[in-house]
Amino acid sequence: MALKLITLDLDDTLWHTAPVMRRAEQACYDWICAHCAGFADLYSLEGLRQYKSELAECYPSLQHQMSQLRFETLRRAAMQTGCDRNSARALADSAFAVFAHERSTLELFAGAEVMLQQLATHWPLIAVTNGNADLEKVGIRHYFSAHLNAETIGAAKPAPDLFHAALAHAVVEPHECLHIGDHPHHDIDAAHAAGLHTLWVNLNESPWPDAFASPTLQVSALSDVVEQITQWQRQLSH
């Protein structure tokens, strides 16, 4: 079996997401509090997160549109302070721009960029993610032939839509594709269910949860990814 495509998760596969999100949300909150009178009196940062969750429950169409959901949360919250519609929209636009900048200002895991360089010389790469990081700002967009996310596709992993979209984009069959990701359910089990081979990035060396289909390959360091795939391909060719 000749491998013709690699799909790759981003958040917590190439970088540690939690501190990035905390910093981005704090910067966004600080900005809008400084520019919208009364905002801090209405919402703490945690209160704003809760309001965002409530909006997602009320408007299911926004559940996979994370950027739009965050913008709408900011816009509606600004209107609750007494801002008119135009002012609230302008404030939300600017506050979200602060968030987006911080969301894509991040540090790759050790070995991540070298891995991307090596993978991209051998196979087409497609990013498939539930997140909304800007790969141009991160500085790695040029390694990927496509960047697909839940917002553009309209469904988040573990739904199969992102995998199906990647296969269609590259015009390959599921068995000709390997998915690389960190999440046992959203990445490995979901990709397996879609017919893809899988490589689990297990940087914390956690035990595999038995409830899910086992990965084809596994690494505990990104520097081992290319060699694992190469050895696997070599074994299959014999």
N, C-alpha and C positions, 0 to 999 in steps of 0.2 A: 504493500500500500504506500503510494507516494503522497506525502503530505503537501497540500497545495495552498493552505491558508492557516494562519494562526490568529485567533481572536484573543483579546487581552483585556482583562478588567483593569481599572485604574485605582480607585480608592482602596487603600490598605493592601494593595498589591504592589504599587509603585511608590506609595508614600503613606505616611501615617496621617489619617484623615481627622481624627478627633481634635487634636490641638489646632489644626488649620481652621476647622469650623468654629471652634470657640473664639479664636482670635478674630475671624471674619465677622461673626455675629456681634462681638463686643464692639468692634470698630464701627460697624453699621449703626448699632444702638447709640453709641456715644455721639456719632455725627448727627443723627436725627434729633436726639435730645438737645444738642447744642443749637440746632437751627429751627426747631419747632417748639414754640412756647407751650408749656404745659404737658408735653409728651411724657416726661419722666414722672409727672404726677399721676398719669393714667396707667402707665405700664412700666413695670420693672422688666429687665431682660427676660427673666423667667416667665413673667406674665405675657410678654410678647410671643414667646415660644408657644405658650399654651393657646394663645389666640390663633396662632398659625395652625396648630393642630385642630382646633375647632372649625376653622374655615375649611380645612381639608376634609373633615367629616361632612360638613354641610354641602360642599361642592366636590363630588367625586371626580369630576373632570379635571380638577386641579391637582389631584393626588400624585400624578406623574409629571406634572408641570411645575417643578420645584422653583424655578426662577420666577414664573408668573405668580405662583402661590406666595412667595416671599414678597414680591412687589405689591401684590394685592393686600397683603397683611399690613404693610407699611402705609399704603395709600388710605386704607380704611381707618387705620389707627390715627393717622394725621387728621382725617376729617372729623374724627371724634373730639379733637382738640378745638374745633371750630374753624379749621381751614376750609376755604372753598375748594371746589373740585379741581380747578386748575392748579392752585397752590399745592394741594395735597399730592397731585400727580407729579408735579415738579420735585417736591420734597422726596417722594418715594423713588423717583428716577435717580436722584443724586445719592440717596442713601443706599440704594441697591448697587450703584456703581462702586461705592466704597466697599460693600460686601464682596462684589465680584472680583475686585482687585485683590483683596486679601485672600479670597478663596483660591486664587490661582497663583499666589505667592507662597511657594512651598519648597521643601527640600526632599529630593528623591531619596529613596532608600539606597544604601551602599550597593553598588553594582548594578543599579537599575539602568543607567544610561548606557553602560557598556553592553549590558544584555540586549537593550533595544537596538543598538548599532549592529550587534552580531546577528540577531534574529532577522532584522530588516535586510541583511545581505543575502539571506537564504530563502526567506518566505515573505509573501505579502502579509502585512499586519493590519488588523482592523480593531480599533478600540471599541469595546461595548461596555457601557457603564450606566448605572442608575444616577450618577452624579452630574454636576454641571461645571466642572473645572474647564477653563479655557486652555487648550493644549498649546495654542500659539503663545500665550503668556507664560505658560509653564516652560516652553522652549523645546517641546518634543513632538510637535505636530508633524514635522517632516518625516518622522519614522513610519507614519501610518498612511495607508492608502485611503482610509475612511475613518471617521470618528462618529459613532452612532451612540445616542443616549436615549434614555427613557422619555425625555421631553419631545424629541423629534419623532420617535417611533410611536409614542402613545401608550407604552406599557413598560413596566419595569421587570427586571429579573426578580423572581424565578420564572416568570412567564417566558415562553420560548420566542417571543416576537423579535427581540434583539438578535438572537442567534439566527433566526430565519432571515432577517434583513441582511445580516453580514454574509450569509451563504448566497443569497440572491445577488448581492452587490458583486461578489467575487466570482459568481457562476461556478460554484463548486458543490459537491455533495457533502452531506454531514460527515461521512466516514473519511473524507479527505481533509478534515479540519480538526485542529487541536485548540481547545480553549484553556487559557491560563488565568487563574484567579485564586483569591484567598478564602472566599466564603464557601463552606461546605454545601450549603443549600442553594444559595443564589447563583453561585458559579459552577461548582463541580456537579452536584446532583442535577441541577437544571440543564446544564450543557449535555450531560450524559443522557437525560431524558429526550433531548433534541437530536440525539444520534451522534454527537461529537465525542472525540477523544478528549481527555482532560489532564491537566497538570495542576496539582494543588500546591500553591505557595504557602507553606506552613512555617512562617518565620518564627513563631513561638513554640514550635515543636509540640503542638497539642495532639492529643489522641484523636483518631478519626471517629466521628460520631456514627455508630453502627446503623442509625436510622436511614442513612443516605447511601447511594451507590458509591462504591470506592473509586478513587481517582485512578486513571491509567498510570500516571507518574506522580512523583512527589519530590519536592525539594525543601530544604530549610534555609537556603541562601540563594539569592537571585543569581549569583555567580555560577551556580550549578545548572541553571535552566538549559542553556544551549547544549551542554554536554549530555544531559539526560535525554533531550530530544534526539540528538544525533545518535546516541547509542541505541535508543529505541528504534529509530528508523533503520539502523544497520541490522538489528536483530530481525526486523520484519522482512528485510530483503533477502535473508538467508533461507 
